[in-house]
Amino acid sequence: MIRFRPLLVPTMWFLPAFLVLMGLGAWQIERLHWKLGLIAEMRAHMSAAPITPEQAIRLGPAAQYRKVVLHGRFENAKEAYLFTTGPEGAPVYHVLTPFRLDGGGVLMADRGYIPMNLKDPALRTAPQGERTFFGVWRTPDPPGAFAPVPDRAHRIWFARDLKGLAKADAVTLAAPVLVEADAAANPGGWPRGGQTIVNLPNNHLSYAVTWFGLACGFLGVYIAFHVSNGRLSWDRKG
């Protein structure tokens, strides 16, 4: 028979903390299922057949990570350069170029990355005339509060600021998205597309284990404290 006489003050400290820790663990489990669903949706979109930009616009947020096919031409004179890091961690530029659609309207295309020493368009082969461009429909996050100010004189940007890019290029975008180039090779090998990241960090299970572990440890301390003070005991003959 268990005899438990909880002490008021320790219990008043224990219960809220224990419930908070358990709640945080349960929240991380919910986040885990949400993240797994999001990753599955991204992969399904990436493997689906390409759609038109008009279809993507009608889908709205559901078009995220869908493959699209564009027909039109690049406005090469308005290309800009997004400073970031490449696959090996070295600094690179992503070439951002307005793409004027045959059916009217403009979308911003991320044609892929180039080494910093190829920023001068004269060192690369620019796509001329009518083109068919395959890419991935992405809605980038807005620039953070601490994003560096763009170097407009050299057309270098440090965030995917679509509003700023459109204003600098004097164009009106048909949708606030980047169409990220697929991995098809470009003449001369640059820019290099296929840089869309489809795997999201998913550490929610380890976070949940941590919170539940802390809750169990706290519970163990609470029980041990009451046992040591003779407030928790059990009669094995009862």
N, C-alpha and C positions, 0 to 999 in steps of 0.2 A: 504494500500500500504506500503510495507516494504522499508525503506531507510537504506542502509548499506554502510558506508564509512570506510572500514577497515584501521587500522593504520599499517604502514609498518613494524616497528620493532616487535611488538607483533605477527603479522601474520607470519613473517619470523621464529620466534621461534615456533609458534603453529603448522604450517603445517607439518614440518618434524616429530615433536614428535607425532602428531596425526596419521600420516600415519604409523610410526613405531609401535605404539601401536595396531593399527588395523591389521597391518601385522602380529604381534606376535599372536594376537587372531585367525586370519585365519590359521596360521601355527599350532596352537594347535588343531584346528578343524580337520585339515588334519591328525595330529598325532593321534587324537582320533579314526578316521576311520581306520587308519593303525593298531592301537593297537587292536581294536575290531576284525578286520580281522585276526590278528595274534592269538588271543585267540581262535577264532572259528577254525582256522586251527589246533592249538595244541590239542584242544578237539576232533576234528575229527580224528586226527592221533592216539590219545590215545584210541579211541573206535574202531579203525579198527583192522582187524585180523592180527596176527603176521606175519612178513615176515622173510626171511632168511638174514643172514649178507651179502651174495653176492648181494641180491636184494637191500639191504640198501646202499651198497657201490655204486651200479649203480645209485641209486636215488640221491646221493650226498647230497647237503643241504636240498633237499626236504624230506629226511628221518628223519629230526629232529623230535623227540618225537614219532617216529613210534615204535610200539612194535616189538621186534625181538625174535626169538627162536634160541638158540645156542646149538650145540651138540659137546661135547668134555670133557675136564677135567680141573679142576682148578690146577694151580701150587701153592699149598698152601705154599711152602717154601719161596715164593717170595712175600707174602702178605705185603702190606704197610698200613699205618694208616694216614688218613686225619683228622687233628684236626679241629673241627667245633662245632656248637651247635646243639642240638637235638630238637625234637618237643616242649619240655617244656622249652627250653632255656638253659638247662644244657650243660656243655662241654661234647662232645662225640668224638669218632673216627668213621669214615667211613672206612670199610675194603675194600681196593682196591687190587684185585688179578688178575694176568694174567690168561686168559682162552684160552687154546690151542684148536683150532677147529679141528674136525675130518678131515675136508677137507684141512687142512693146514692153517697156519697163527695164529696169536694171537690177541686177543682183550682184553682191560682192563675192568674188571668188577667191579662195585661198588656193593658189596653184601649187603649194608645197614649199619646201625650204631650199635655200641656197647657202653655200659658204659665204662668209662675209666679204671675201675678196671677189665675189661675182655680183656685187650689188649693181655695178654699172651695166645697164641693159645692153650696151654694145658688146659685152663679153658673152652674151647669151643669144640664143635664137628665139626671137619673139614669135608667138603664134599670130599669123596674119589671116585676114579675111574670114569668111564664114567657117564656123567651127561647130562640132558637136562635143560637148563637154560633160563628162560624167563625174559626179561628186556626191558628197554626203551632206545632207541638210542639217545644219547646226545652228542653234540659237546660243550665242556666246553669253557668258555672264557679263554684266556691266562693269566698267572699269572700277577698281577699288579706290578708296579715298586716298591711298598713298601711291597710286600709279604715277610714275614720272610724267612730266609734261612732254608731249611729242616734240620732236625736232622737225618742225614743219618745213624749214628751209631745205632739209635733206630728205624729207618725206619718210622719216623714221618714227615709228610708233612703238609704244611699250605696253599697250593693252589693245584688245579687240574692241575699240571704240567705234562702233559702226556709225553712230550719229556724227562723230567728229570726222571720220573718213569721208562720209557722204558729203558733208559740208565742204571739206577741203577740195573734193573732186567736183563740186557743183553738180551733184546728181541726186535724184530722189530714188531711194531704194524701194522696190516692189514689196519687200518684206525685210524685217530686221534680222537677217540671217547671214551666215557665211556658208558658202557651198565649198566644202573641202575636197580638193581633187582626189580622185582615186589613184591607184598605184601605176596607172598606165605611163609608160616612159615618154618623156618629152624629147624633142630633137636636141642632141647634145647632152642629154642626161639631166638637165636642170631646167626648172625647179624639179624637186623630187617629191611627188605626192604620196598618197597612201599613209598619211600621218595621223589619221583619226584614231583616237584612243577609245577602245570599246570595253576595256576592263577597268572597273571602278574599285578602289580600295574597299575591302569588306572585312573590317576588324570587329564587327559588332558582337560576334560570338565570344571572342576573348574579353571584350569589355563586360559582357553579361556574366561570364565566369568570374571576373574580378569582383563585380558588385555583389554577386551571390556569395562569393567566398568571404568577402568582408562581413556580410550579414551573418554568415555562419560562425565566423570567428568572434564577432561581437556577442552572438548568442552564447557561445561557449564560455566567454569571459563572464557573462551575466550569470550563467548557471554555476560556474566554479565559485564565484563570489558568494552566492547564496549557500552553496554547500559548505564553504569554509566558515561561514558564520552560523551554521546550524539551522539555516532557514529552509533548506531543501534536503530531505532525507527520504528514505524508503524502507519499509519493513518487509524483508523478504519472506517472512512467515505469514504476512497478512493476506 
